[in-house]
Amino acid sequence: MQAGRATPRNIDEYIASYPPEVQAILQKIRLTIRKAAPDSEEIISYKIPAFRLNGILLYFAAFKKHIGLYPPVRGDAKLVKAASAYAGEKGNLQLPLDHPIPYGLIGKIVKFRLKQNSSKVTRSK
């Protein structure tokens, strides 16, 4: 993501602003999230794509050498361990563009975040 970039109006516009090889990865991440959370809403938040259902499920953003996924994975030891190879400085995931993207892991993270968000809604009722 480049500093000073205008806020995109939607995820299509965000993805279109990247080179074709990065667009393909971003589009597949988008479809992976959509498949795992078909009822979620696509939004732009903090100038990057996000999916929301009972709160934010996942943000994703393209950078020069990686794709960032936010927020950090917490609350499931098995999932944290699976994601640990991609953990960045603050626990957010950094998926290097020169390595295979772990789409299966992204789907698992989204499904776990769905459970986390729905338990927050249940507790607040």
TIDOVEX-229288 format. One record per atom (N, C-alpha, C, O): residue number from 0; x, z, y. Coordinates in Angstrom, 1 decimal. Each point is the difference from the previous one (the first is absolute). Example, Ala and Ser with C-alpha at 12.3 -4.5 7.8 and 13.67 -1.06 7.14 Angstrom:
# TIDOVEX-229288
<0, <13.2, 7.8, -5.7>>;
<0, <-0.9, 0.0, 1.2>>;
<0, <0.9, 0.0, 1.2>>;
<0, <1.0, 0.7, 0.0>>;
<1, <-1.4, -1.4, 1.1>>;
<1, <0.9, 0.0, 1.1>>;
<1, <-0.8, 0.8, 1.1>>;
<1, <0.5, 0.1, 1.1>>;
# end
This chain:
# TIDOVEX-229288
<0, <0.9, 0.0, -1.2>>;
<0, <-0.9, 0.0, 1.2>>;
<0, <0.9, 0.0, 1.2>>;
<0, <1.0, 0.8, 0.1>>;
<1, <-1.3, -1.6, 0.9>>;
<1, <0.8, -0.1, 1.1>>;
<1, <-0.5, 0.8, 1.2>>;
<1, <-1.3, 0.0, 0.2>>;
<2, <2.1, 0.6, 0.5>>;
<2, <-0.4, 0.8, 1.2>>;
<2, <-0.6, -0.9, 1.0>>;
<2, <0.5, -1.2, 0.2>>;
<3, <-1.5, 1.6, 0.5>>;
<3, <-0.5, -0.8, 1.1>>;
<3, <-1.0, -1.0, -0.5>>;
<3, <-0.6, -0.7, 0.8>>;
<4, <0.3, 0.7, -2.1>>;
<4, <-0.9, -1.0, -0.5>>;
<4, <-1.4, 0.4, 0.4>>;
<4, <-0.4, 1.2, 0.0>>;
<5, <-0.5, -2.2, 0.4>>;
<5, <-1.3, 0.3, 0.4>>;
<5, <-0.8, 0.5, -1.2>>;
<5, <0.3, -0.3, -1.2>>;
<6, <-1.3, 1.1, 1.5>>;
<6, <-0.9, 0.6, -1.1>>;
<6, <-0.8, -1.1, -0.6>>;
<6, <-0.8, -0.7, 0.7>>;
<7, <0.9, 0.4, -2.0>>;
<7, <-0.8, -1.0, -0.6>>;
<7, <-1.5, 0.4, 0.0>>;
<7, <-0.3, 1.2, -0.1>>;
<8, <-0.6, -2.1, 0.1>>;
<8, <-1.4, 0.3, 0.0>>;
<8, <-0.5, 0.4, -1.4>>;
<8, <-1.0, 0.7, -0.2>>;
<9, <1.7, -1.3, -0.8>>;
<9, <-0.4, 0.3, -1.4>>;
<9, <1.2, -0.3, -1.0>>;
<9, <1.0, -0.4, 0.5>>;
<10, <-1.3, 0.7, -1.7>>;
<10, <1.1, -0.1, -1.0>>;
<10, <0.5, -1.5, -0.1>>;
<10, <1.2, -0.3, -0.2>>;
<11, <-2.2, -0.6, 0.2>>;
<11, <0.4, -1.4, -0.1>>;
<11, <1.0, -0.4, 1.1>>;
<11, <1.0, -0.7, -0.2>>;
<12, <-1.3, 1.1, 1.4>>;
<12, <0.9, -0.2, 1.2>>;
<12, <1.4, 0.6, -0.2>>;
<12, <1.0, -0.6, 0.3>>;
<13, <-1.0, 1.8, -0.8>>;
<13, <1.2, 0.7, -0.3>>;
<13, <0.9, -0.8, -1.0>>;
<13, <1.1, -0.2, 0.3>>;
<14, <-1.7, -0.1, -1.4>>;
<14, <0.7, -0.7, -1.1>>;
<14, <0.5, -1.4, 0.5>>;
<14, <1.1, -0.4, -0.3>>;
<15, <-1.9, -0.3, 1.1>>;
<15, <0.4, -1.3, 0.5>>;
<15, <1.2, 0.0, 0.9>>;
<15, <0.6, -1.0, 0.3>>;
<16, <-0.3, 2.2, 0.3>>;
<16, <1.2, 0.1, 0.9>>;
<16, <1.3, 0.0, -0.7>>;
<16, <1.1, 0.2, 0.6>>;
<17, <-1.1, -0.2, -2.0>>;
<17, <1.3, 0.1, -0.7>>;
<17, <0.3, -1.3, -0.7>>;
<17, <-0.9, -0.9, -0.2>>;
<18, <2.1, 0.7, -0.3>>;
<18, <0.4, -1.2, -0.7>>;
<18, <-0.8, -0.2, -1.3>>;
<18, <-0.4, 1.1, -0.5>>;
<19, <0.3, -2.3, 0.0>>;
<19, <-0.9, -0.2, -1.2>>;
<19, <0.4, 0.9, -1.2>>;
<19, <-0.9, 0.4, -0.7>>;
<20, <2.1, -0.2, 0.4>>;
<20, <0.4, 0.8, -1.1>>;
<20, <-0.4, 1.5, 0.1>>;
<20, <-0.4, 0.6, -1.0>>;
<21, <0.4, -0.1, 2.2>>;
<21, <-0.5, 1.3, 0.3>>;
<21, <-1.5, 0.1, 0.0>>;
<21, <-0.7, 0.9, -0.5>>;
<22, <0.1, -2.0, 1.0>>;
<22, <-1.5, -0.1, 0.0>>;
<22, <-0.5, 0.1, -1.4>>;
<22, <-1.0, 0.7, -0.2>>;
<23, <1.6, -1.3, -0.7>>;
<23, <-0.4, 0.0, -1.4>>;
<23, <0.0, 1.4, -0.6>>;
<23, <-0.9, 0.4, -0.7>>;
<24, <1.9, 0.3, 1.0>>;
<24, <0.1, 1.4, -0.4>>;
<24, <-1.0, 0.9, 0.6>>;
<24, <-0.7, 0.8, -0.7>>;
<25, <0.5, -0.9, 2.0>>;
<25, <-1.0, 0.8, 0.8>>;
<25, <-1.4, -0.3, -0.6>>;
<25, <-0.8, 0.9, -0.1>>;
<26, <0.5, -2.2, -0.1>>;
<26, <-1.3, -0.4, -0.5>>;
<26, <-0.2, 0.6, -1.4>>;
<26, <-1.1, 0.5, -0.3>>;
<27, <2.1, -0.5, -0.6>>;
<27, <-0.2, 0.6, -1.3>>;
<27, <-0.1, 1.5, 0.1>>;
<27, <-0.8, 0.6, -0.8>>;
<28, <1.5, 0.1, 1.7>>;
<28, <-0.2, 1.4, 0.2>>;
<28, <-1.5, 0.3, 0.4>>;
<28, <-0.6, 0.9, -0.5>>;
<29, <0.1, -1.7, 1.5>>;
<29, <-1.3, 0.1, 0.4>>;
<29, <-1.0, -0.2, -1.1>>;
<29, <-1.0, 0.8, -0.1>>;
<30, <1.2, -1.8, -0.7>>;
<30, <-0.9, -0.2, -1.2>>;
<30, <0.1, 1.1, -1.0>>;
<30, <-1.0, 0.4, -0.6>>;
<31, <2.2, 0.2, 0.4>>;
<31, <0.2, 1.1, -0.9>>;
<31, <-0.8, 1.2, 0.5>>;
<31, <-0.7, 0.7, -0.8>>;
<32, <0.7, -0.4, 2.1>>;
<32, <-0.7, 1.1, 0.5>>;
<32, <-1.5, -0.2, 0.0>>;
<32, <-0.8, 0.9, -0.4>>;
<33, <0.4, -2.1, 0.7>>;
<33, <-1.4, -0.4, -0.1>>;
<33, <-0.6, 0.2, -1.4>>;
<33, <-1.1, 0.5, -0.2>>;
<34, <1.9, -0.9, -0.8>>;
<34, <-0.4, 0.1, -1.4>>;
<34, <-0.2, 1.5, -0.4>>;
<34, <-0.9, 0.3, -0.7>>;
<35, <1.9, 0.5, 1.1>>;
<35, <-0.1, 1.4, -0.3>>;
<35, <-1.0, 0.8, 0.8>>;
<35, <-0.6, 1.0, -0.5>>;
<36, <0.2, -1.5, 1.7>>;
<36, <-1.0, 0.7, 0.8>>;
<36, <-0.9, -1.1, 0.6>>;
<36, <0.1, -0.2, 1.3>>;
<37, <-1.0, -0.4, -2.1>>;
<37, <-0.8, -1.1, 0.5>>;
<37, <-1.0, 0.4, 1.2>>;
<37, <-0.4, -0.8, 0.7>>;
<38, <0.1, 2.1, -0.6>>;
<38, <-0.9, 0.4, 1.0>>;
<38, <0.7, 0.5, 1.3>>;
<38, <-0.7, 0.4, 1.0>>;
<39, <2.0, -0.5, -1.0>>;
<39, <0.7, 0.4, 1.2>>;
<39, <-0.1, -1.0, 1.1>>;
<39, <-0.3, -1.2, -0.2>>;
<40, <0.6, 1.6, 1.4>>;
<40, <-0.1, -0.8, 1.2>>;
<40, <1.4, -0.4, 0.5>>;
<40, <0.9, 0.9, 0.1>>;
<41, <-0.7, -2.1, 0.2>>;
<41, <1.3, -0.5, 0.6>>;
<41, <0.0, 0.3, 1.5>>;
<41, <-1.0, -0.3, 0.7>>;
<42, <2.1, 0.9, -0.2>>;
<42, <0.1, 0.3, 1.4>>;
<42, <1.4, -0.3, 0.4>>;
<42, <0.9, -0.1, -0.8>>;
<43, <-0.7, 0.1, 2.1>>;
<43, <1.4, 0.0, 0.6>>;
<43, <0.1, 1.4, 0.7>>;
<43, <-0.9, 0.3, 0.9>>;
<44, <1.9, 0.4, -1.2>>;
<44, <0.2, 1.3, 0.6>>;
<44, <1.5, 0.2, 0.2>>;
<44, <0.8, -0.3, -0.8>>;
<45, <-0.4, 0.8, 2.0>>;
<45, <1.4, 0.0, 0.4>>;
<45, <0.7, -1.3, -0.1>>;
<45, <1.1, -0.1, -0.3>>;
<46, <-1.9, -1.0, 0.6>>;
<46, <0.5, -1.4, 0.0>>;
<46, <0.3, -0.5, -1.4>>;
<46, <0.6, -1.1, -0.1>>;
<47, <-1.0, 1.8, -1.0>>;
<47, <0.3, -0.5, -1.3>>;
<47, <-1.3, 0.0, -0.9>>;
<47, <-0.9, 0.8, 0.4>>;
<48, <0.9, -1.5, -1.5>>;
<48, <-1.2, 0.0, -0.9>>;
<48, <-0.2, 1.3, -0.7>>;
<48, <1.0, 0.7, -0.3>>;
<49, <-2.3, -0.3, 0.2>>;
<49, <-0.3, 1.2, -0.8>>;
<49, <-1.3, -0.2, -0.7>>;
<49, <-0.8, -0.9, 0.4>>;
<50, <0.6, 1.6, -1.4>>;
<50, <-1.3, 0.1, -0.7>>;
<50, <-0.6, 1.4, 0.1>>;
<50, <0.7, 1.0, -0.1>>;
<51, <-2.0, -1.0, 0.4>>;
<51, <-0.6, 1.3, 0.2>>;
<51, <-1.3, 0.2, -0.9>>;
<51, <-0.8, -0.9, -0.1>>;
<52, <0.7, 2.1, -0.4>>;
<52, <-1.2, 0.4, -0.7>>;
<52, <0.1, 1.5, -0.1>>;
<52, <0.8, 0.6, -0.7>>;
<53, <-1.7, 0.1, 1.4>>;
<53, <0.0, 1.4, 0.2>>;
<53, <1.4, 0.5, 0.5>>;
<53, <0.5, 1.0, -0.3>>;
<54, <0.1, -1.8, 1.2>>;
<54, <1.3, 0.2, 0.6>>;
<54, <0.9, -1.1, -0.4>>;
<54, <-0.4, -0.9, -0.8>>;
<55, <1.6, 0.9, 1.3>>;
<55, <1.0, -1.1, -0.3>>;
<55, <0.4, 0.1, -1.5>>;
<55, <0.4, 1.1, -0.5>>;
<56, <-0.4, -2.2, -0.2>>;
<56, <0.5, -0.1, -1.3>>;
<56, <1.5, -0.3, 0.0>>;
<56, <0.8, 0.6, -0.6>>;
<57, <-0.5, -1.7, 1.4>>;
<57, <1.3, -0.5, 0.0>>;
<57, <0.2, -0.9, 1.2>>;
<57, <-0.8, -0.8, 0.3>>;
<58, <2.0, 1.0, 0.3>>;
<58, <0.5, -1.0, 1.0>>;
<58, <1.1, -0.8, -0.6>>;
<58, <0.6, 0.5, -0.9>>;
<59, <-0.4, -1.7, 1.3>>;
<59, <1.1, -0.8, -0.4>>;
<59, <0.5, -0.8, 1.2>>;
<59, <-0.7, -0.4, 0.8>>;
<60, <2.1, 0.2, -0.8>>;
<60, <0.6, -0.7, 1.1>>;
<60, <1.2, -0.8, -0.5>>;
<60, <0.7, 0.5, -0.9>>;
<61, <-0.5, -1.6, 1.5>>;
<61, <1.2, -0.8, -0.3>>;
<61, <1.1, 0.3, 0.9>>;
<61, <-0.2, 0.1, 1.2>>;
<62, <1.4, 0.0, -1.7>>;
<62, <1.2, 0.2, 0.8>>;
<62, <1.0, -1.1, -0.4>>;
<62, <-0.3, -0.8, -0.9>>;
<63, <1.5, 0.8, 1.5>>;
<63, <0.9, -1.1, -0.3>>;
<63, <0.4, -0.1, -1.5>>;
<63, <0.1, -1.1, -0.5>>;
<64, <0.2, 2.3, -0.1>>;
<64, <0.5, 0.0, -1.4>>;
<64, <-0.9, 0.7, -1.0>>;
<64, <0.3, 0.0, -1.2>>;
<65, <-1.5, 0.5, 1.7>>;
<65, <-0.9, 0.7, -0.9>>;
<65, <-1.4, 0.0, 0.5>>;
<65, <-0.3, -0.3, 1.1>>;
<66, <-0.6, 0.8, -2.1>>;
<66, <-1.4, 0.2, 0.4>>;
<66, <-0.1, 1.6, 0.0>>;
<66, <0.4, 0.6, -1.0>>;
<67, <-1.0, -0.1, 2.0>>;
<67, <-0.2, 1.5, 0.0>>;
<67, <-1.4, 0.3, -0.4>>;
<67, <-1.0, -0.7, 0.4>>;
<68, <0.8, 1.8, -1.2>>;
<68, <-1.3, 0.5, -0.4>>;
<68, <-0.1, 1.4, 0.5>>;
<68, <0.9, 0.8, -0.1>>;
<69, <-2.0, -0.4, 0.7>>;
<69, <-0.3, 1.3, 0.5>>;
<69, <-1.4, 0.5, -0.3>>;
<69, <-0.8, -0.9, -0.3>>;
<70, <0.5, 2.1, 0.2>>;
<70, <0.9, 1.2, 0.1>>;
<70, <0.8, 0.2, -1.2>>;
<70, <-0.2, -0.7, -1.0>>;
<71, <1.1, 1.7, 1.0>>;
<71, <0.8, 0.3, -1.2>>;
<71, <-0.9, 0.4, -1.2>>;
<71, <-1.1, 0.6, 0.2>>;
<72, <1.5, -0.8, -1.4>>;
<72, <-0.7, 0.4, -1.2>>;
<72, <0.3, 1.5, -0.2>>;
<72, <1.1, 0.4, -0.2>>;
<73, <-2.2, 0.3, 0.1>>;
<73, <0.1, 1.5, -0.2>>;
<73, <-1.2, 0.4, -0.9>>;
<73, <-1.1, -0.5, 0.1>>;
<74, <1.3, 1.5, -0.9>>;
<74, <-1.1, 0.6, -0.7>>;
<74, <-0.1, -0.4, -1.5>>;
<74, <-0.9, 0.5, -0.7>>;
<75, <1.7, -1.4, 0.2>>;
<75, <-0.1, -0.5, -1.3>>;
<75, <1.5, -0.2, -0.5>>;
<75, <0.6, -1.0, 0.4>>;
<76, <-0.1, 1.9, -1.2>>;
<76, <1.4, 0.0, -0.3>>;
<76, <0.4, -1.3, -0.7>>;
<76, <1.1, -0.5, 0.3>>;
<77, <-1.9, 0.0, -1.2>>;
<77, <0.3, -1.2, -0.7>>;
<77, <0.1, -1.2, 1.0>>;
<77, <0.9, -0.9, -0.1>>;
<78, <-1.8, 0.8, 1.0>>;
<78, <0.0, -1.1, 1.0>>;
<78, <1.2, 0.2, 1.0>>;
<78, <0.6, -1.0, 0.3>>;
<79, <-0.4, 2.2, 0.1>>;
<79, <1.2, 0.3, 0.9>>;
<79, <1.3, -0.5, -0.7>>;
<79, <0.8, -0.6, 0.6>>;
<80, <-0.7, 0.9, -1.9>>;
<80, <1.2, -0.4, -0.7>>;
<80, <0.1, -1.5, -0.1>>;
<80, <1.1, -0.6, 0.2>>;
<81, <-2.2, -0.1, -0.5>>;
<81, <-0.1, -1.4, -0.1>>;
<81, <0.4, -0.7, 1.3>>;
<81, <0.6, -1.0, 0.0>>;
<82, <-1.0, 1.6, 1.1>>;
<82, <0.3, -0.5, 1.3>>;
<82, <1.3, 0.4, 0.6>>;
<82, <0.5, -0.6, 1.0>>;
<83, <0.2, 1.5, -1.6>>;
<83, <1.2, 0.6, 0.5>>;
<83, <1.1, -1.0, 0.3>>;
<83, <0.8, 0.1, 0.9>>;
<84, <-0.7, -1.2, -1.7>>;
<84, <1.0, -1.0, 0.1>>;
<84, <-0.2, -0.7, 1.4>>;
<84, <1.0, -0.7, 0.4>>;
<85, <-2.2, 0.7, 0.1>>;
<85, <-0.3, -0.7, 1.3>>;
<85, <-0.1, 0.9, 1.2>>;
<85, <-0.2, -0.4, 1.1>>;
<86, <0.4, 1.8, -1.3>>;
<86, <-0.1, 0.9, 1.1>>;
<86, <0.9, -0.2, 1.1>>;
<86, <1.3, -0.1, -0.2>>;
<87, <-1.8, 0.0, 1.4>>;
<87, <0.9, -0.1, 1.2>>;
<87, <0.3, 1.4, 0.6>>;
<87, <-0.3, 1.0, -0.7>>;
<88, <0.8, -1.0, 1.8>>;
<88, <0.5, 1.3, 0.7>>;
<88, <-1.1, 1.0, 0.1>>;
<88, <0.2, 1.2, -0.3>>;
<89, <-1.4, -1.6, 0.6>>;
<89, <-1.1, 1.0, 0.2>>;
<89, <-1.0, 0.0, -1.1>>;
<89, <-1.1, 0.6, 0.1>>;
<90, <1.5, -1.2, -1.3>>;
<90, <-0.9, 0.0, -1.1>>;
<90, <-0.9, -1.2, -0.1>>;
<90, <-0.6, -0.3, -1.0>>;
<91, <0.5, -0.5, 2.1>>;
<91, <-0.7, -1.2, 0.0>>;
<91, <0.7, -1.0, -0.9>>;
<91, <1.2, 0.1, -0.2>>;
<92, <-1.9, -1.0, -0.4>>;
<92, <0.6, -0.9, -1.0>>;
<92, <0.6, -1.2, 0.7>>;
<92, <-0.6, -0.6, 1.0>>;
<93, <1.7, 0.2, -1.4>>;
<93, <0.7, -1.3, 0.5>>;
<93, <0.2, -0.9, -1.2>>;
<93, <0.8, 0.3, -0.9>>;
<94, <-1.5, -1.4, 0.9>>;
<94, <0.1, -0.9, -1.1>>;
<94, <0.9, -1.2, 0.4>>;
<94, <-0.4, -0.8, 0.9>>;
<95, <1.6, 0.7, -1.4>>;
<95, <1.0, -1.0, 0.5>>;
<95, <-0.6, -1.4, -0.3>>;
<95, <-0.5, -0.3, -1.1>>;
<96, <0.7, -0.6, 2.1>>;
<96, <-0.5, -1.4, -0.2>>;
<96, <0.8, -0.8, -1.0>>;
<96, <-0.4, -1.0, -0.4>>;
<97, <1.6, 1.5, 0.1>>;
<97, <0.9, -0.7, -0.9>>;
<97, <-0.1, 0.5, -1.4>>;
<97, <0.8, -0.3, -0.9>>;
<98, <-1.9, 1.1, 0.6>>;
<98, <-0.3, 0.5, -1.3>>;
<98, <-1.4, -0.2, -0.3>>;
<98, <-0.8, -0.3, 0.9>>;
<99, <0.4, 0.3, -2.2>>;
<99, <-1.4, -0.2, -0.4>>;
<99, <-0.9, 1.1, 0.7>>;
<99, <0.4, 1.2, -0.1>>;
<100, <-1.5, -1.6, 0.6>>;
<100, <-0.9, 1.0, 0.7>>;
<100, <-0.8, 0.7, -1.2>>;
<100, <-0.6, -0.8, -0.8>>;
<101, <0.5, 2.1, 0.8>>;
<101, <-0.7, 0.7, -1.1>>;
<101, <-1.5, 0.0, 0.3>>;
<101, <-0.6, 1.1, 0.4>>;
<102, <-0.1, -2.2, -0.6>>;
<102, <-1.4, 0.0, 0.3>>;
<102, <-0.9, 0.9, -0.8>>;
<102, <-0.9, 0.6, 0.5>>;
<103, <1.3, -0.4, -1.8>>;
<103, <-0.7, 1.0, -0.9>>;
<103, <0.1, 1.4, 0.6>>;
<103, <-1.0, 0.7, 0.0>>;
<104, <2.2, -0.3, 0.5>>;
<104, <0.2, 1.3, 0.6>>;
<104, <-0.9, 0.1, 1.3>>;
<104, <-0.6, 1.1, 0.2>>;
<105, <0.5, -2.2, 0.6>>;
<105, <-0.8, 0.1, 1.2>>;
<105, <-1.4, 0.2, -0.4>>;
<105, <-0.7, 0.9, 0.6>>;
<106, <0.2, -1.5, -1.6>>;
<106, <-1.4, 0.2, -0.5>>;
<106, <-0.2, 1.4, -0.4>>;
<106, <-1.1, 0.6, 0.3>>;
<107, <2.0, 0.0, -1.0>>;
<107, <-0.1, 1.4, -0.5>>;
<107, <0.0, 0.9, 1.2>>;
<107, <-0.8, 1.0, 0.0>>;
<108, <1.6, -1.2, 1.0>>;
<108, <0.0, 0.8, 1.2>>;
<108, <-1.3, 0.0, 0.7>>;
<108, <-0.5, 1.0, 0.4>>;
<109, <-0.1, -2.2, -0.3>>;
<109, <-1.3, -0.2, 0.7>>;
<109, <-1.1, 0.8, -0.7>>;
<109, <-0.8, 0.7, 0.6>>;
<110, <0.8, -0.8, -2.0>>;
<110, <-1.0, 0.7, -0.7>>;
<110, <0.2, 1.5, 0.1>>;
<110, <-1.0, 0.7, 0.1>>;
<111, <2.2, -0.2, -0.1>>;
<111, <0.3, 1.4, 0.2>>;
<111, <-0.5, 0.4, 1.4>>;
<111, <-0.6, 1.1, 0.2>>;
<112, <0.9, -1.9, 0.9>>;
<112, <-0.5, 0.3, 1.3>>;
<112, <-1.5, 0.0, 0.1>>;
<112, <-0.5, 0.8, 0.8>>;
<113, <-0.1, -1.6, -1.5>>;
<113, <-1.5, 0.0, -0.1>>;
<113, <-0.5, 1.4, -0.4>>;
<113, <-0.9, 0.5, 0.5>>;
<114, <1.5, 0.0, -1.6>>;
<114, <-0.4, 1.3, -0.5>>;
<114, <0.3, 1.1, 1.0>>;
<114, <-0.8, 0.8, 0.2>>;
<115, <2.0, -0.9, 0.4>>;
<115, <0.3, 1.0, 1.1>>;
<115, <-1.0, 0.0, 1.1>>;
<115, <-0.5, 1.0, 0.4>>;
<116, <0.2, -2.2, 0.1>>;
<116, <-0.9, -0.1, 1.1>>;
<116, <-1.4, 0.4, -0.4>>;
<116, <-0.7, 0.6, 0.8>>;
<117, <0.2, -0.9, -2.0>>;
<117, <-1.3, 0.4, -0.4>>;
<117, <-0.1, 1.5, -0.2>>;
<117, <-1.1, 0.6, 0.2>>;
<118, <2.2, 0.0, -0.6>>;
<118, <-0.1, 1.5, -0.2>>;
<118, <0.0, 0.7, 1.4>>;
<118, <-0.6, 1.0, 0.1>>;
<119, <1.2, -1.6, 0.9>>;
<119, <-0.1, 0.5, 1.4>>;
<119, <-1.5, 0.0, 0.4>>;
<119, <-0.4, 0.9, 0.7>>;
<120, <-0.2, -2.0, -0.9>>;
<120, <-1.4, -0.2, 0.4>>;
<120, <-0.9, 1.0, -0.8>>;
<120, <-0.9, 0.6, 0.6>>;
<121, <1.1, -0.4, -1.9>>;
<121, <-0.8, 0.9, -0.8>>;
<121, <0.2, 1.4, 0.6>>;
<121, <-0.9, 0.8, 0.1>>;
<122, <2.2, -0.4, 0.2>>;
<122, <0.3, 1.4, 0.5>>;
<122, <-0.7, 0.2, 1.3>>;
<122, <-0.3, 1.1, 0.4>>;
<123, <0.2, -2.1, 0.5>>;
<123, <-0.5, 0.2, 1.3>>;
<123, <-1.5, 0.0, 0.1>>;
<123, <-0.6, 0.3, 1.0>>;
<124, <-0.1, -0.6, -2.1>>;
<124, <-1.5, 0.1, 0.0>>;
<124, <-0.5, 1.4, -0.3>>;
<124, <-1.2, 0.2, 0.0>>;
# end
